[in-house]
């Protein structure tokens, strides 16, 4: 975690423009060598080609994602706007933006946009929550495919199981206790540029104020997982804890995460090095024809709007739709960076994440690199990991226990929570994709190489337990409840998983 701590002590303005700074220094040095006394003028950074330009970067007083300090966030908005937004959501499930002022660590940023954020998380607020298509919209029934069942409850995965997803029962947690009477506890998406074109905060266009699931270790789980992903060397996202108040309410402790948006792309990959796509809840890797517009309910294009479109997605899905297993094994490396894909699949297994690209929420991003022409998969929304310890390397984590293609009732005598939600059959295309990747045999060496490496870093090397300490310290610093219980629960499961994997990998 030392690298993360150092990174967040580099001045924000420098950190978010390191590519520009490095490139400018290199350019100036080259010009000095080549043309000697030639006068050099400053370059102005712009990413207008991808549809978003940073016009105003509010620096603040302290790095928001410095987890070694306490943070304070407050929101102020018009109560009439809020009531109208709440009524719209209750009536239609649509999440409308409203204008607000946000104060972060003493610095006020006026006229930002805020709206509700989440899928199953919002079920308790009425209006049916958000339909699959997730933050991107869409009207597919939950559960993947066209004939899925009811939406999952509460945001908790319950029982884990490997294998396919054709029917089954989701052992879900009860709905979260969310209420429009307590806006400080609602899941919010904050967009600094929604009403002020090009405005960002410390290089970030959007942040999210997250809510916890009903799990006893929920207060720390996502932070621990994000730290583990960073320790693996895979792309991750920043997080912190902060107290949050709304319109003068009492403050509550919330987890704040950076959104993988256009500014995240700039920092992680470079402004114009490729395109980032976000998978929508319920999308099923289905080829729908040549028109890129037909995929807007399945994927959201995050950057390069106007300069690129869904064509790489369309071309891949067309190939994938017709590829038999032999073709899949022989040609997948023409579409995906195999080392990166193996790393992603291995990491989801190690973290026991059934809510990844193969889960009902389709929580993943696809990065299409312009230089290589290849895709890689990026992990996102890691709050439902580490739910058990005994998932073997060759198995797939799953949020649903499969009972049959017709979604039959669970076995006689099975204990089912009162609020469990029956999930109907669905394609769950992301899960099928991972299954094929593991089953064809051609990628076993790459997968196990990544698996062994990440096991050594995260479990045997102690990074996961160190992440618990880091997250607990940040949460306590910001007054979070349930930290001790979360530490105990996560420490136990990490120790059990370490022991299980040590034995499994020794065979």
Long-range contacts (C-beta under 8 A, 24 or more apart in sequence): 1-227, 1-231, 1-463, 1-466, 1-467, 1-470, 3-230, 4-227, 4-230, 5-68, 8-63, 8-65, 8-66, 8-67, 8-68, 8-238, 9-63, 9-66, 12-59, 12-60, 12-63, 12-202, 12-203, 13-57, 13-59, 13-203, 15-203, 15-267, 16-57, 16-202, 16-203, 16-263, 16-266, 16-267, 17-45, 17-203, 18-267, 19-266, 19-270, 19-271, 20-45, 47-262, 47-266, 47-271, 47-272, 49-272, 49-304, 49-306, 49-307, 50-262, 50-271, 50-272, 50-303, 50-304, 50-305, 50-306, 50-307, 51-262, 51-303, 51-304, 51-305, 51-306, 51-307, 52-193, 52-198, 52-205, 52-262, 52-263, 52-303, 52-305, 53-198, 54-198, 54-200, 54-203, 54-263, 55-197, 55-198, 55-199, 56-196, 56-198, 56-199, 56-200, 57-200, 57-201, 57-202, 57-203, 58-107, 58-109, 58-192, 58-199, 58-200, 58-201, 58-202, 59-202, 60-104, 60-105, 60-107, 60-201, 60-202, 61-105, 61-106, 61-107, 62-105, 63-202, 64-104, 64-105, 64-201, 64-202, 64-204, 64-207, 64-240, 64-242, 64-256, 65-238, 65-239, 65-240, 65-256, 65-258, 66-240, 67-239, 67-240, 67-241, 67-470, 67-471, 67-473, 67-474, 67-477, 68-473, 68-474, 68-477, 69-477, 70-242, 70-243, 70-477, 70-478, 71-104, 71-105, 71-240, 71-241, 71-242, 71-243, 71-256, 71-478, 72-103, 72-104, 72-105, 72-106, 72-242, 72-243, 72-251, 73-102, 73-103, 73-104, 73-105, 73-209, 73-242, 73-243, 73-244, 73-245, 73-254, 73-256, 74-102, 74-103, 74-244, 74-245, 74-246, 74-251, 75-100, 75-101, 75-102, 75-114, 75-183, 75-184, 75-188, 75-244, 75-245, 75-246, 75-247, 76-100, 76-101, 76-102, 76-103, 76-246, 76-247, 77-101, 77-114, 77-246, 77-247, 79-247, 82-183, 85-115, 85-116, 86-180, 89-116, 89-122, 89-125, 89-126, 89-127, 90-125, 90-126, 90-127, 90-180, 91-127, 92-127, 93-127, 93-128, 93-129, 93-130, 93-131, 94-127, 95-130, 97-191, 97-194, 99-194, 99-195, 102-190, 104-201, 109-192, 109-199, 109-201, 110-196, 111-195, 111-196, 112-190, 112-191, 112-192, 112-194, 112-195, 112-196, 112-199, 113-190, 113-191, 113-194, 113-195, 114-188, 114-189, 114-190, 114-191, 115-188, 115-189, 115-191, 116-186, 116-187, 116-188, 116-189, 117-187, 117-188, 117-189, 117-208, 118-155, 118-187, 118-211, 119-151, 119-281, 119-361, 120-151, 120-152, 120-153, 120-154, 120-155, 120-360, 120-361, 121-154, 121-155, 121-176, 121-178, 121-187, 121-211, 122-178, 122-187, 123-151, 123-153, 123-154, 123-175, 124-154, 124-175, 124-176, 124-177, 124-178, 124-179, 125-178, 125-179, 125-180, 125-186, 130-281, 131-282, 132-280, 132-281, 132-282, 132-283, 132-360, 133-280, 133-281, 133-282, 133-283, 133-297, 133-298, 134-280, 134-281, 134-282, 134-361, 134-362, 135-189, 135-278, 135-280, 135-300, 136-278, 136-280, 136-296, 136-297, 136-299, 136-300, 137-280, 137-296, 137-297, 138-280, 138-281, 138-282, 138-283, 138-297, 138-298, 139-297, 140-282, 140-283, 140-297, 141-282, 142-281, 142-282, 142-360, 142-423, 143-282, 143-360, 143-423, 143-424, 143-425, 143-426, 143-428, 144-282, 144-283, 144-284, 144-360, 144-426, 144-427, 144-428, 144-429, 145-282, 145-284, 145-425, 145-426, 145-427, 145-428, 147-424, 147-425, 147-426, 148-282, 148-360, 148-423, 148-424, 148-425, 148-426, 149-407, 149-421, 149-422, 149-423, 149-424, 149-425, 149-426, 150-421, 150-422, 150-423, 150-424, 151-421, 152-360, 152-399, 152-421, 152-423, 153-419, 153-420, 153-421, 154-213, 154-214, 154-419, 155-213, 155-214, 155-383, 155-384, 156-213, 156-214, 156-215, 156-384, 157-354, 157-355, 157-359, 157-384, 157-387, 157-399, 158-387, 158-399, 158-417, 158-420, 159-400, 159-401, 160-352, 160-354, 160-387, 160-388, 160-391, 160-397, 160-398, 160-399, 160-401, 161-398, 161-400, 161-401, 161-402, 162-391, 162-395, 162-396, 162-397, 162-398, 163-395, 163-396, 163-398, 163-402, 164-402, 164-428, 164-431, 164-432, 164-435, 165-358, 165-398, 165-400, 165-402, 165-426, 165-428, 165-431, 166-402, 166-404, 166-405, 166-425, 166-426, 167-402, 167-403, 167-404, 167-405, 167-406, 167-407, 167-408, 167-423, 167-424, 167-425, 168-400, 168-401, 168-402, 168-403, 168-404, 168-407, 168-423, 169-400, 169-401, 169-403, 169-407, 169-409, 169-410, 169-416, 169-420, 169-421, 169-422, 169-423, 170-360, 170-399, 170-400, 170-420, 170-421, 170-422, 170-423, 171-401, 171-416, 171-417, 171-420, 172-417, 172-419, 172-420, 172-421, 173-213, 173-214, 173-215, 173-417, 173-419, 174-214, 174-417, 174-418, 174-419, 175-419, 176-211, 176-212, 176-213, 176-214, 178-211, 182-249, 183-246, 183-247, 183-249, 184-244, 184-245, 184-246, 184-249, 184-250, 184-251, 184-252, 185-211, 185-252, 185-254, 186-211, 187-211, 189-259, 200-263, 203-263, 203-266, 203-267, 204-258, 204-259, 204-261, 204-263, 204-264, 205-259, 205-261, 205-262, 205-263, 206-259, 206-261, 206-263, 207-256, 207-257, 207-258, 207-259, 208-256, 208-257, 208-259, 209-244, 209-254, 209-255, 209-256, 210-254, 210-255, 210-256, 210-257, 210-383, 211-254, 212-255, 212-383, 213-383, 213-384, 215-384, 215-387, 216-482, 216-485, 216-486, 216-489, 217-386, 217-485, 217-486, 217-489, 217-490, 217-493, 218-383, 218-482, 218-486, 219-255, 219-475, 219-480, 219-481, 219-482, 219-483, 219-486, 220-468, 220-471, 220-472, 220-475, 220-483, 220-486, 220-487, 220-490, 221-382, 221-383, 221-384, 221-385, 221-386, 221-486, 221-490, 222-255, 222-257, 222-381, 222-382, 222-383, 222-385, 223-255, 223-467, 223-470, 223-471, 223-474, 223-475, 224-386, 224-464, 224-467, 224-468, 224-471, 224-490, 225-351, 225-353, 225-382, 225-383, 225-385, 225-386, 225-467, 226-257, 226-382, 227-463, 227-466, 227-467, 227-470, 227-471, 228-347, 228-351, 228-458, 228-463, 228-464, 228-467, 229-347, 229-351, 229-379, 229-382, 231-457, 231-458, 231-463, 231-467, 232-343, 232-347, 232-454, 232-457, 232-458, 234-343, 234-344, 234-347, 234-378, 234-379, 235-268, 235-367, 235-378, 235-379, 236-379, 237-264, 237-380, 240-474, 241-474, 241-475, 241-477, 241-478, 241-480, 242-478, 243-478, 243-479, 253-475, 253-478, 253-479, 253-480, 253-481, 260-302, 260-365, 260-378, 260-380, 261-302, 261-303, 262-302, 262-303, 265-302, 265-303, 266-303, 269-367, 269-369, 272-304, 272-307, 272-370, 273-369, 273-370, 273-371, 274-304, 274-367, 274-368, 274-369, 274-370, 274-371, 275-301, 275-302, 275-303, 275-304, 275-308, 275-312, 275-367, 275-368, 275-370, 276-301, 276-302, 276-303, 276-365, 276-366, 276-367, 276-368, 276-378, 277-301, 277-302, 277-310, 277-313, 277-365, 277-366, 277-367, 277-368, 278-302, 278-364, 278-365, 278-380, 279-357, 279-362, 279-363, 279-364, 279-365, 279-366, 279-430, 280-362, 281-360, 281-361, 281-362, 282-360, 282-362, 282-426, 283-362, 283-429, 283-430, 284-426, 284-427, 284-428, 284-429, 284-430, 285-317, 285-320, 285-427, 285-429, 285-430, 285-432, 285-433, 286-317, 286-321, 286-427, 286-429, 287-314, 287-317, 287-318, 287-320, 287-321, 288-317, 290-314, 290-318, 299-366, 302-365, 312-368, 312-375, 313-366, 313-368, 316-375, 320-433, 325-436, 325-439, 325-440, 328-436, 328-440, 329-440, 329-441, 329-442, 329-443, 330-442, 332-437, 332-442, 332-443, 333-374, 334-374, 335-374, 335-375, 336-374, 336-375, 336-376, 336-377, 337-369, 337-372, 337-374, 337-375, 337-376, 338-443, 338-446, 339-446, 339-450, 340-376, 340-377, 341-375, 341-376, 341-377, 341-437, 341-443, 342-437, 342-443, 342-446, 342-447, 342-449, 342-450, 343-450, 343-454, 344-376, 344-377, 344-378, 344-379, 345-434, 345-437, 345-438, 345-447, 346-393, 346-447, 346-448, 346-450, 346-451, 346-454, 347-379, 347-450, 347-454, 348-379, 348-397, 348-434, 349-391, 349-393, 349-395, 349-396, 349-397, 349-451, 350-451, 350-454, 350-455, 350-458, 350-459, 350-501, 351-382, 351-385, 351-386, 352-385, 352-386, 352-387, 352-388, 352-389, 352-391, 352-397, 352-497, 353-379, 353-382, 353-384, 353-385, 353-397, 354-384, 354-387, 354-397, 354-398, 354-399, 354-400, 355-381, 355-383, 355-384, 355-385, 355-399, 356-397, 356-430, 357-430, 357-431, 357-433, 357-434, 358-396, 358-397, 358-398, 358-428, 358-430, 358-431, 358-432, 358-433, 358-434, 359-398, 359-399, 359-428, 359-430, 359-431, 360-399, 360-400, 360-423, 360-426, 360-428, 362-430, 364-430, 386-490, 386-493, 386-494, 386-497, 387-493, 388-493, 389-493, 389-496, 389-497, 389-499, 389-500, 390-496, 390-497, 390-500, 392-504, 393-448, 393-451, 393-501, 393-504, 393-505, 394-438, 396-431, 396-434, 396-435, 396-438, 398-431, 451-505, 452-505, 455-501, 455-505, 459-494, 459-497, 459-498, 459-501, 459-502, 460-498, 460-502, 464-494, 464-498, 465-491, 465-494, 465-495, 468-494
